[in-house]
């Protein structure tokens, strides 16, 4: 079995009970944990999807505008490189801490569809606020543009649905050993 896949749960809990290998908290809730592999996989899928979308939109716009202006200048290769560098840089500086915080805050939430929805809404609104503060506008069109970030993050979270671990670890709890 590859290292990145979670081992199948044992037939019963540690005491032979029906918990399926998932130890439960006293309240009966099991935290949903994104491990390092799932986090990196989701982040890479989201960022590559977002940067590829930006490149497609920008290249299409450049091709259309250069034809309309009857100009022979084509800046597509340089533009793609700039989008890749700035896209991955922004993802490292803003999206990585945001995703880590969101994954941590969503641990008690069992419904993974709520995780996917949160990974859409929170990055969309965060980037919209950051874009507005940086002078890129507070318009619905700007919100639509930043929704591409949220959509990519949601797809990245959806891609790691089966890679999450639902388990109890006292070391993860405050005061745990």
Secondary structure, 3 states (H helix, E strand, C coil): CCCCCCCCCCCCCCCCCCCCCCCCCCCCCCEEECCHHHHHHHHHHHHHHHHHHHHHHHHHHHHHHHHHCCCCCCCHHHHHHHHHHHHHHHHHHHHHHHHHHHHHHCCCCCCHHHHHHHHHHHHHHHHHHHHHHCCCCCCHHHHHHHHHHHHHHHHHHHHCHHHCEEECCHHHCCCCC
